[in-house]
Amino acid sequence: MARKATWALAVSAALAAGSLAASAQAPSALPPENVTVTAARSREALDKFAKAFSVPTKLTGKIARWETAICPSVVGQKPSFNAFIAQRVYAIAAAAGAPANANPSCTPNIQIIFTTTPQQLLDQVRKDDVDYLGYAETSAKREALATVTRPVQAWYTTETIDLDGIHRMDSARKLGNGITMSNFTAFAMPTTSGVNRVPIDLPYATYARVTGNHINDGVRTGLNHVIIVIDSSKLAGQRVVPLSDYISMLALTQLNSLDTCQQLSSIVNLMAAGCDQKIDGLTATDLAYLRGLYKMGSDKSLLFQQDDIADVMAKETQGR
């Protein structure tokens, strides 16, 4: 993946024909660590929020987060605008406790691209490196993944990290030689009195070393690469800070639905249909969720991860 990590930079330079006429704003402070307790922020509401917000990955059924240091790259706008968004991602990552690489020469693993032709860009992604689209079992699902449906949209490549710290990219395609297992059953075949000693060939299988514990098995799911594409032709006049925070949220976590109006105040409501909430930037609820995400037991099963996140959100938003 790393050898192709900069392909989108050259692509977007050709495709980003327009400039986003966003209104200038001074950087806003991140939400306070504690806010006043309200009925809407009951533990039940936080539990529902944590479960509705998170999306488990296909292979492990766990929530993905950055296990390696983030390195965002922003292209397609004026240098000052690009730099503002990148620094906003870094600032929110620091507040959330996500690992970050601030070295200017780091290899980008979060690519934020402004373009007036987003579908053309995604067509090239599918052609050049289909794994950047995310996990898909069939060509029809890959085609669906490569379809642009929103003015701001993200695509996630995830990886499985086992007990030994070995990283394997999540893909339904054959990435290696598979696994050949000895046949320990030695059952007699129906047409012969002999036993079957032929090794079992699993050409698409991968493996991971685990603890065997059903609560925390030692396996984690990490984000490997994120592409965020912004259709600049549809967002003219968008305020800088809310847009930057929306992008940052997509960069740091894989969300379940961006079209659902969240009952608790959230930056994702900025572009959700039917939401009339005025969102000025990342909310206390959003920051509490991100902190919970980066404090949760990353090798726990999904329900325990969601409980960990809700616990942190309760402490952050209710001061407990």
C-alpha beads as a LAMMPS data file, in Angstrom:
LAMMPS data file: protein, C-alpha beads

320 atoms
319 bonds

1 atom types
1 bond types

-500.0 500.0 xlo xhi
-500.0 500.0 ylo yhi
-500.0 500.0 zlo zhi

Masses

1 110.0

Atoms # bond

1 1 1 0.000 0.000 0.000
2 1 1 2.808 2.430 0.895
3 1 1 4.339 2.385 -2.571
4 1 1 1.103 3.806 -3.987
5 1 1 0.273 6.101 -1.080
6 1 1 0.946 9.308 -3.009
7 1 1 -0.938 8.469 -6.206
8 1 1 -3.922 10.629 -5.267
9 1 1 -1.780 13.746 -4.942
10 1 1 -0.972 13.790 -8.637
11 1 1 -4.487 12.765 -9.595
12 1 1 -6.150 15.484 -7.565
13 1 1 -3.865 18.155 -8.952
14 1 1 -5.351 17.464 -12.356
15 1 1 -8.927 17.027 -11.169
16 1 1 -9.249 19.850 -8.643
17 1 1 -10.215 22.494 -11.176
18 1 1 -12.255 24.623 -8.787
19 1 1 -11.515 26.374 -5.540
20 1 1 -13.772 26.130 -2.506
21 1 1 -14.964 29.607 -1.649
22 1 1 -15.145 29.018 2.081
23 1 1 -15.575 31.919 4.437
24 1 1 -12.491 32.646 6.508
25 1 1 -12.629 31.882 10.216
26 1 1 -10.180 31.955 13.057
27 1 1 -9.401 28.530 14.525
28 1 1 -11.960 27.658 17.167
29 1 1 -11.170 26.025 20.464
30 1 1 -12.023 22.386 20.988
31 1 1 -15.081 21.652 23.140
32 1 1 -14.652 21.813 26.936
33 1 1 -13.841 18.548 28.650
34 1 1 -16.933 18.693 30.843
35 1 1 -20.367 20.067 30.077
36 1 1 -23.520 20.500 32.101
37 1 1 -25.482 17.325 32.711
38 1 1 -28.743 17.199 30.762
39 1 1 -31.459 14.567 30.400
40 1 1 -30.379 14.014 26.781
41 1 1 -26.977 12.887 28.013
42 1 1 -28.259 10.092 30.205
43 1 1 -26.291 6.864 30.201
44 1 1 -28.981 5.254 28.055
45 1 1 -28.637 8.001 25.442
46 1 1 -24.853 7.637 25.471
47 1 1 -25.111 3.861 25.066
48 1 1 -27.395 4.314 22.063
49 1 1 -25.085 6.950 20.587
50 1 1 -21.995 4.748 20.959
51 1 1 -23.740 1.786 19.328
52 1 1 -25.293 3.834 16.528
53 1 1 -22.062 5.705 15.768
54 1 1 -19.697 2.754 15.551
55 1 1 -19.425 0.362 12.629
56 1 1 -17.726 -3.029 13.091
57 1 1 -15.330 -4.237 10.432
58 1 1 -16.086 -7.235 8.251
59 1 1 -13.317 -9.568 9.392
60 1 1 -13.035 -9.066 13.160
61 1 1 -16.416 -7.539 13.956
62 1 1 -14.596 -4.880 16.000
63 1 1 -14.308 -1.090 15.804
64 1 1 -11.351 0.200 13.804
65 1 1 -9.143 3.030 14.994
66 1 1 -5.673 4.310 14.198
67 1 1 -3.078 1.994 15.742
68 1 1 -0.293 3.630 13.714
69 1 1 0.493 7.337 13.639
70 1 1 -1.688 9.434 11.349
71 1 1 -0.189 11.548 8.574
72 1 1 -2.843 13.683 6.856
73 1 1 -2.344 15.283 3.453
74 1 1 -4.722 17.880 1.983
75 1 1 -4.734 18.919 -1.680
76 1 1 -6.966 20.804 -4.085
77 1 1 -7.236 24.187 -2.337
78 1 1 -4.998 27.148 -1.541
79 1 1 -1.941 26.191 0.561
80 1 1 -3.185 28.125 3.604
81 1 1 -6.574 26.366 3.446
82 1 1 -4.938 22.947 3.000
83 1 1 -2.623 23.615 5.950
84 1 1 -5.520 24.732 8.165
85 1 1 -7.423 21.478 7.609
86 1 1 -4.333 19.307 8.169
87 1 1 -3.548 21.122 11.422
88 1 1 -7.164 20.757 12.523
89 1 1 -6.942 16.985 12.005
90 1 1 -3.737 16.920 14.063
91 1 1 -5.286 19.029 16.842
92 1 1 -8.393 16.864 17.165
93 1 1 -6.280 13.697 17.016
94 1 1 -4.171 15.016 19.902
95 1 1 -7.286 15.864 21.931
96 1 1 -8.694 12.386 21.257
97 1 1 -5.478 10.567 22.109
98 1 1 -4.903 9.210 18.601
99 1 1 -1.286 8.593 17.522
100 1 1 0.141 11.180 15.126
101 1 1 3.251 11.701 13.007
102 1 1 4.036 15.399 12.685
103 1 1 7.122 14.849 10.501
104 1 1 6.587 16.955 7.326
105 1 1 8.077 14.144 5.222
106 1 1 5.829 11.382 6.594
107 1 1 4.000 9.200 4.079
108 1 1 0.313 10.247 3.970
109 1 1 -2.171 7.676 5.233
110 1 1 -5.085 10.139 5.365
111 1 1 -5.583 11.753 1.963
112 1 1 -8.045 14.642 1.886
113 1 1 -8.820 15.671 -1.670
114 1 1 -10.886 18.589 -2.955
115 1 1 -12.043 18.132 -6.529
116 1 1 -14.845 19.169 -8.867
117 1 1 -14.869 15.698 -10.462
118 1 1 -15.040 13.241 -7.544
119 1 1 -16.440 10.327 -9.546
120 1 1 -13.603 10.523 -12.029
121 1 1 -11.183 10.362 -9.118
122 1 1 -12.883 7.291 -7.613
123 1 1 -12.940 5.590 -11.013
124 1 1 -9.171 5.921 -11.058
125 1 1 -8.896 4.640 -7.479
126 1 1 -10.780 1.512 -8.495
127 1 1 -8.534 1.096 -11.513
128 1 1 -5.199 1.725 -9.768
129 1 1 -5.665 0.133 -6.337
130 1 1 -9.076 -1.281 -5.511
131 1 1 -8.142 -2.019 -1.883
132 1 1 -8.269 1.718 -1.146
133 1 1 -12.053 1.449 -1.526
134 1 1 -12.348 -0.829 1.498
135 1 1 -13.414 -4.422 2.065
136 1 1 -15.671 -5.876 -0.646
137 1 1 -16.360 -9.526 -1.459
138 1 1 -17.625 -9.082 -5.027
139 1 1 -17.066 -6.832 -8.020
140 1 1 -20.624 -5.523 -7.620
141 1 1 -19.871 -4.425 -4.061
142 1 1 -16.609 -2.825 -5.181
143 1 1 -18.512 -0.914 -7.848
144 1 1 -21.014 0.254 -5.237
145 1 1 -18.181 1.349 -2.945
146 1 1 -16.586 3.326 -5.778
147 1 1 -19.764 5.346 -6.370
148 1 1 -19.744 8.914 -5.063
149 1 1 -23.020 9.714 -3.313
150 1 1 -22.154 12.582 -0.944
151 1 1 -20.434 15.982 -1.146
152 1 1 -17.981 14.744 1.507
153 1 1 -17.305 11.009 1.462
154 1 1 -14.690 8.692 2.961
155 1 1 -13.254 5.293 2.030
156 1 1 -11.438 3.135 4.591
157 1 1 -8.796 0.455 4.295
158 1 1 -8.534 -1.540 7.518
159 1 1 -6.053 -4.069 8.827
160 1 1 -6.092 -6.868 11.379
161 1 1 -3.354 -6.886 14.033
162 1 1 -2.876 -10.108 15.962
163 1 1 -1.407 -10.949 19.365
164 1 1 2.134 -10.891 17.929
165 1 1 1.619 -7.427 16.438
166 1 1 1.530 -8.719 12.861
167 1 1 -0.470 -6.420 10.536
168 1 1 -2.501 -7.895 7.675
169 1 1 -4.595 -5.756 5.373
170 1 1 -8.294 -6.671 5.327
171 1 1 -9.203 -7.703 1.808
172 1 1 -11.522 -10.231 0.196
173 1 1 -8.987 -10.625 -2.606
174 1 1 -6.245 -13.227 -2.464
175 1 1 -3.223 -11.375 -1.079
176 1 1 -0.883 -14.272 -0.353
177 1 1 -0.442 -17.986 -0.832
178 1 1 -3.191 -18.948 1.584
179 1 1 -2.795 -21.781 4.079
180 1 1 -2.221 -25.497 3.661
181 1 1 -3.205 -27.603 6.684
182 1 1 -2.429 -31.193 7.523
183 1 1 -5.458 -33.434 7.351
184 1 1 -5.838 -34.708 10.904
185 1 1 -9.268 -36.278 10.366
186 1 1 -7.999 -39.253 8.372
187 1 1 -11.550 -40.364 7.582
188 1 1 -12.035 -43.186 5.097
189 1 1 -13.221 -41.938 1.732
190 1 1 -16.668 -43.162 0.510
191 1 1 -15.222 -44.957 -2.519
192 1 1 -12.178 -46.505 -0.863
193 1 1 -11.177 -48.296 2.280
194 1 1 -8.148 -46.051 2.649
195 1 1 -8.019 -42.889 4.689
196 1 1 -7.767 -39.354 3.346
197 1 1 -4.279 -37.989 4.023
198 1 1 -4.409 -35.248 1.377
199 1 1 -3.564 -31.837 2.929
200 1 1 -6.394 -29.311 3.134
201 1 1 -5.750 -26.308 0.893
202 1 1 -7.307 -22.963 1.930
203 1 1 -6.114 -20.595 -0.834
204 1 1 -7.781 -17.425 0.493
205 1 1 -7.314 -17.973 4.214
206 1 1 -5.248 -15.844 6.555
207 1 1 -4.480 -16.465 10.200
208 1 1 -3.986 -14.516 13.407
209 1 1 -2.563 -15.527 16.774
210 1 1 -5.114 -15.028 19.567
211 1 1 -5.429 -15.522 23.318
212 1 1 -8.509 -17.733 23.140
213 1 1 -10.367 -15.414 25.507
214 1 1 -13.860 -14.474 24.298
215 1 1 -13.739 -11.000 25.877
216 1 1 -10.319 -9.849 24.699
217 1 1 -8.741 -12.220 22.212
218 1 1 -5.620 -10.154 21.453
219 1 1 -6.753 -9.207 17.943
220 1 1 -7.210 -5.534 17.022
221 1 1 -8.517 -3.771 13.927
222 1 1 -6.631 -0.709 12.771
223 1 1 -7.182 1.914 10.118
224 1 1 -4.569 1.495 7.416
225 1 1 -5.508 4.222 4.931
226 1 1 -8.336 6.741 4.552
227 1 1 -9.387 8.710 1.477
228 1 1 -11.735 11.666 2.013
229 1 1 -13.062 13.305 -1.137
230 1 1 -14.798 16.685 -1.055
231 1 1 -16.836 17.875 -4.028
232 1 1 -15.794 21.533 -4.019
233 1 1 -18.458 22.416 -6.592
234 1 1 -21.178 21.593 -4.024
235 1 1 -19.707 23.266 -0.953
236 1 1 -19.038 26.820 -2.095
237 1 1 -19.400 29.175 0.855
238 1 1 -19.072 26.451 3.484
239 1 1 -17.547 27.718 6.720
240 1 1 -14.004 26.519 7.301
241 1 1 -14.119 25.314 10.906
242 1 1 -17.268 23.147 10.716
243 1 1 -16.068 21.616 7.438
244 1 1 -12.596 20.960 8.883
245 1 1 -14.063 19.324 11.975
246 1 1 -16.422 17.214 9.874
247 1 1 -13.457 16.035 7.801
248 1 1 -11.424 15.376 10.956
249 1 1 -14.190 13.201 12.379
250 1 1 -14.207 11.115 9.199
251 1 1 -10.404 10.882 9.318
252 1 1 -10.248 9.511 12.862
253 1 1 -13.158 7.058 12.956
254 1 1 -15.305 5.016 10.594
255 1 1 -18.903 6.103 11.183
256 1 1 -22.004 4.001 10.718
257 1 1 -24.273 6.514 8.981
258 1 1 -23.755 10.092 7.930
259 1 1 -27.354 10.441 6.796
260 1 1 -28.886 9.889 10.236
261 1 1 -29.665 12.936 12.342
262 1 1 -28.062 12.160 15.698
263 1 1 -30.185 12.896 18.771
264 1 1 -27.142 14.138 20.671
265 1 1 -25.386 17.159 19.188
266 1 1 -22.759 16.013 16.718
267 1 1 -20.708 17.435 13.866
268 1 1 -22.095 14.685 11.600
269 1 1 -25.450 16.477 11.702
270 1 1 -23.807 19.215 9.638
271 1 1 -24.616 17.398 6.398
272 1 1 -27.286 14.913 7.465
273 1 1 -30.617 15.359 5.716
274 1 1 -33.383 16.778 7.861
275 1 1 -31.111 18.066 10.630
276 1 1 -31.901 21.623 11.650
277 1 1 -29.286 21.808 14.413
278 1 1 -26.818 24.659 14.126
279 1 1 -23.376 23.055 14.234
280 1 1 -20.377 25.344 14.637
281 1 1 -17.766 22.626 14.950
282 1 1 -16.825 19.482 16.818
283 1 1 -19.133 19.043 19.816
284 1 1 -18.412 17.816 23.338
285 1 1 -20.269 14.620 22.442
286 1 1 -18.025 14.059 19.411
287 1 1 -14.832 14.632 21.376
288 1 1 -16.017 12.349 24.181
289 1 1 -16.753 9.628 21.621
290 1 1 -13.301 9.968 20.055
291 1 1 -11.628 9.835 23.460
292 1 1 -13.634 6.748 24.287
293 1 1 -12.625 5.189 20.976
294 1 1 -8.927 5.726 21.650
295 1 1 -9.161 4.570 25.274
296 1 1 -11.287 1.448 24.704
297 1 1 -9.844 -2.033 24.876
298 1 1 -8.941 -2.436 21.227
299 1 1 -8.798 -6.245 21.426
300 1 1 -12.169 -6.611 23.146
301 1 1 -15.309 -7.839 21.406
302 1 1 -17.707 -5.270 19.952
303 1 1 -20.166 -4.995 22.861
304 1 1 -17.349 -4.493 25.355
305 1 1 -15.770 -1.864 23.100
306 1 1 -19.062 0.014 22.873
307 1 1 -19.431 -0.161 26.669
308 1 1 -15.898 1.209 27.087
309 1 1 -16.717 4.128 24.793
310 1 1 -19.984 4.882 26.588
311 1 1 -18.179 4.763 29.964
312 1 1 -15.686 7.387 28.821
313 1 1 -18.457 9.505 27.298
314 1 1 -20.358 9.417 30.605
315 1 1 -17.271 10.583 32.510
316 1 1 -16.465 13.258 29.929
317 1 1 -19.949 14.706 29.478
318 1 1 -21.390 14.126 32.930
319 1 1 -18.276 14.848 34.933
320 1 1 -18.341 11.430 36.590

Bonds

1 1 1 2
2 1 2 3
3 1 3 4
4 1 4 5
5 1 5 6
6 1 6 7
7 1 7 8
8 1 8 9
9 1 9 10
10 1 10 11
11 1 11 12
12 1 12 13
13 1 13 14
14 1 14 15
15 1 15 16
16 1 16 17
17 1 17 18
18 1 18 19
19 1 19 20
20 1 20 21
21 1 21 22
22 1 22 23
23 1 23 24
24 1 24 25
25 1 25 26
26 1 26 27
27 1 27 28
28 1 28 29
29 1 29 30
30 1 30 31
31 1 31 32
32 1 32 33
33 1 33 34
34 1 34 35
35 1 35 36
36 1 36 37
37 1 37 38
38 1 38 39
39 1 39 40
40 1 40 41
41 1 41 42
42 1 42 43
43 1 43 44
44 1 44 45
45 1 45 46
46 1 46 47
47 1 47 48
48 1 48 49
49 1 49 50
50 1 50 51
51 1 51 52
52 1 52 53
53 1 53 54
54 1 54 55
55 1 55 56
56 1 56 57
57 1 57 58
58 1 58 59
59 1 59 60
60 1 60 61
61 1 61 62
62 1 62 63
63 1 63 64
64 1 64 65
65 1 65 66
66 1 66 67
67 1 67 68
68 1 68 69
69 1 69 70
70 1 70 71
71 1 71 72
72 1 72 73
73 1 73 74
74 1 74 75
75 1 75 76
76 1 76 77
77 1 77 78
78 1 78 79
79 1 79 80
80 1 80 81
81 1 81 82
82 1 82 83
83 1 83 84
84 1 84 85
85 1 85 86
86 1 86 87
87 1 87 88
88 1 88 89
89 1 89 90
90 1 90 91
91 1 91 92
92 1 92 93
93 1 93 94
94 1 94 95
95 1 95 96
96 1 96 97
97 1 97 98
98 1 98 99
99 1 99 100
100 1 100 101
101 1 101 102
102 1 102 103
103 1 103 104
104 1 104 105
105 1 105 106
106 1 106 107
107 1 107 108
108 1 108 109
109 1 109 110
110 1 110 111
111 1 111 112
112 1 112 113
113 1 113 114
114 1 114 115
115 1 115 116
116 1 116 117
117 1 117 118
118 1 118 119
119 1 119 120
120 1 120 121
121 1 121 122
122 1 122 123
123 1 123 124
124 1 124 125
125 1 125 126
126 1 126 127
127 1 127 128
128 1 128 129
129 1 129 130
130 1 130 131
131 1 131 132
132 1 132 133
133 1 133 134
134 1 134 135
135 1 135 136
136 1 136 137
137 1 137 138
138 1 138 139
139 1 139 140
140 1 140 141
141 1 141 142
142 1 142 143
143 1 143 144
144 1 144 145
145 1 145 146
146 1 146 147
147 1 147 148
148 1 148 149
149 1 149 150
150 1 150 151
151 1 151 152
152 1 152 153
153 1 153 154
154 1 154 155
155 1 155 156
156 1 156 157
157 1 157 158
158 1 158 159
159 1 159 160
160 1 160 161
161 1 161 162
162 1 162 163
163 1 163 164
164 1 164 165
165 1 165 166
166 1 166 167
167 1 167 168
168 1 168 169
169 1 169 170
170 1 170 171
171 1 171 172
172 1 172 173
173 1 173 174
174 1 174 175
175 1 175 176
176 1 176 177
177 1 177 178
178 1 178 179
179 1 179 180
180 1 180 181
181 1 181 182
182 1 182 183
183 1 183 184
184 1 184 185
185 1 185 186
186 1 186 187
187 1 187 188
188 1 188 189
189 1 189 190
190 1 190 191
191 1 191 192
192 1 192 193
193 1 193 194
194 1 194 195
195 1 195 196
196 1 196 197
197 1 197 198
198 1 198 199
199 1 199 200
200 1 200 201
201 1 201 202
202 1 202 203
203 1 203 204
204 1 204 205
205 1 205 206
206 1 206 207
207 1 207 208
208 1 208 209
209 1 209 210
210 1 210 211
211 1 211 212
212 1 212 213
213 1 213 214
214 1 214 215
215 1 215 216
216 1 216 217
217 1 217 218
218 1 218 219
219 1 219 220
220 1 220 221
221 1 221 222
222 1 222 223
223 1 223 224
224 1 224 225
225 1 225 226
226 1 226 227
227 1 227 228
228 1 228 229
229 1 229 230
230 1 230 231
231 1 231 232
232 1 232 233
233 1 233 234
234 1 234 235
235 1 235 236
236 1 236 237
237 1 237 238
238 1 238 239
239 1 239 240
240 1 240 241
241 1 241 242
242 1 242 243
243 1 243 244
244 1 244 245
245 1 245 246
246 1 246 247
247 1 247 248
248 1 248 249
249 1 249 250
250 1 250 251
251 1 251 252
252 1 252 253
253 1 253 254
254 1 254 255
255 1 255 256
256 1 256 257
257 1 257 258
258 1 258 259
259 1 259 260
260 1 260 261
261 1 261 262
262 1 262 263
263 1 263 264
264 1 264 265
265 1 265 266
266 1 266 267
267 1 267 268
268 1 268 269
269 1 269 270
270 1 270 271
271 1 271 272
272 1 272 273
273 1 273 274
274 1 274 275
275 1 275 276
276 1 276 277
277 1 277 278
278 1 278 279
279 1 279 280
280 1 280 281
281 1 281 282
282 1 282 283
283 1 283 284
284 1 284 285
285 1 285 286
286 1 286 287
287 1 287 288
288 1 288 289
289 1 289 290
290 1 290 291
291 1 291 292
292 1 292 293
293 1 293 294
294 1 294 295
295 1 295 296
296 1 296 297
297 1 297 298
298 1 298 299
299 1 299 300
300 1 300 301
301 1 301 302
302 1 302 303
303 1 303 304
304 1 304 305
305 1 305 306
306 1 306 307
307 1 307 308
308 1 308 309
309 1 309 310
310 1 310 311
311 1 311 312
312 1 312 313
313 1 313 314
314 1 314 315
315 1 315 316
316 1 316 317
317 1 317 318
318 1 318 319
319 1 319 320
